[in-house]
């Protein structure tokens, strides 16, 4: 068919970090429409409906493999999960987000939130585990290299 590009989300706000649902029918993204970044879901085609998922700020949305849960990170670094029921026509009611754990992700400063410099700091594997890019707070442990160690074995 005609593969002409078209805008999916077009607002005067900073709408970033879009992630398609596994079935390709929905898009999760972060927007600063309320004055802080929140997570929203909208259908990919057919309607301008959208549903807010986060309630206290959020960035980096990621779908569970079956599309029934959406993960995101709060602005203070907590990993959250919101159940996503199967949509009916133009309606979807995301469940209440619950905190999973504190992440220690590298947020703010030079990582940015919006724009081209904002890259995902985590991902979800097919079996539901998380891969996190966390900050290292501890000093590195020194490595000791022993050369000619076999000489110490001789009596």
N, C-alpha and C positions, 0 to 999 in steps of 0.2 A: 504494500500500500504506500500511501504518501508518507514519507518519513520526515515531515516538516517539524522543526523544533517548536515547542510551545512552553510558556511559563507554567510551572506547577504551583508555586507559591510566589505571589507578587504583591508585596505590601510595602508601605513606607518604613517598615521596621527592619532590624537586622535579623533575618531568618537564615539560620545556619545549621550545619551538621546533619543534613537530611539523610535518613536511612529508610530504604524501602523494606516493607514487610516481606517475609519469605514467599508469600504468594503474589507479591507485586501489586496488590490492590490498595495498599495504604502507605503513607509516608509519615514517619516520625521525624520531628525536627525541633530545634531550640529557637526561640524568638524572644526578643527583648520588648515586646509589645506592651507589657505591664510596667516597664521601667527596670526590670531585672529579667534575666533569662529564665524561661519556663519551657517545659516540654509539651508539645502538642502532637496530635495525630490528625491527619486529614486523608480523605480518599484520594487516590492518585488521579482518578478521572471522574467526571460526571457531576460533581457538586462542589460548592465552596464551603461545605460544612467542615468544622474542625472541633476537636475536643481537647481540653487542657488535661494533661496527665499529672504533672507535678503541682504541688501546692505551696512549696516554700523555695522555689528556685530550682533549676536543673539544667544540665548540659550533657552532652555525649550520649544521646539515646542509642540503644542497641536492642535488637529483637532476639527473643529466644527462638530457637530453630523452628518450632512449630507455630510461631506467631501469637501464642496465647499469653505471652508475658513480655513486658518492655522494661529494660533496665536503664537507669540513668544515674548520674552523679549529682548530688546537691552541690550548691556553691561553696559549702564548707567541707566537701570531700567525702561524703557518706554515699555508699552504693545503695541504691533503692531498686525495688522491683514492684511493678504494678501489673496486676492481672488484666488481661485484655480479652473480653468475651468475643465470640464471633459476632461480627456486625450484622445487623438486620437492616436491609435497604440503606437509608441514609442516616441510620442511628447507630451509635456506639457509646457505651458507657464504661469507660475505664474504671477498674477497681481502685480502691484506696491504696496508695503506695506504702510499702513497708520497708523499713531499714534492714539491710542485710549485714553490713559491716562498714567500719571506717577504712578508707582506702590508702591514705598516704600518697595519693597521686600528685604529680607535679602540676598544680593549678595556679593560675594567675601569673603575674610577672611576665616572663618572656614566653610563656606557653600561650598566652592570649585566650580569649574565649571565642570571639567571632572572627570572621574574615579568613583569609587564606592561610594564616599562620597557626590556626587552631587545628591541631591534629588529634585524633582519638588517643586517649591515654590508656585504653583497655579494650579488650574484646572478649567475646563469649564463645567458647568452643562448642562443638556439636553435642558433647555430653554434658553441657551446662556448667562447666568450670570456667573460671575467669583467668585471663592473662592480664596482669597489671604492670604498668610502667611506674614503679614507686620511687620516691626519693630515698636516698641513702643518708640517714642521719648520723650513723656511726662512722668513726674513723676507720679507714681500711686496715685490715690485719696484714702485717708485713709477711712477706714470703721469704723463707730462707732457702738458699740453694747451696748444697754441699757439693763441691767439686772433689774428684779423686777420693771418693768415699771408700772405695775398695781397699785403699792403702791402710785404713784404720782397722780392717778385718785381720790383717796379718799380725801374728804374735811378736 
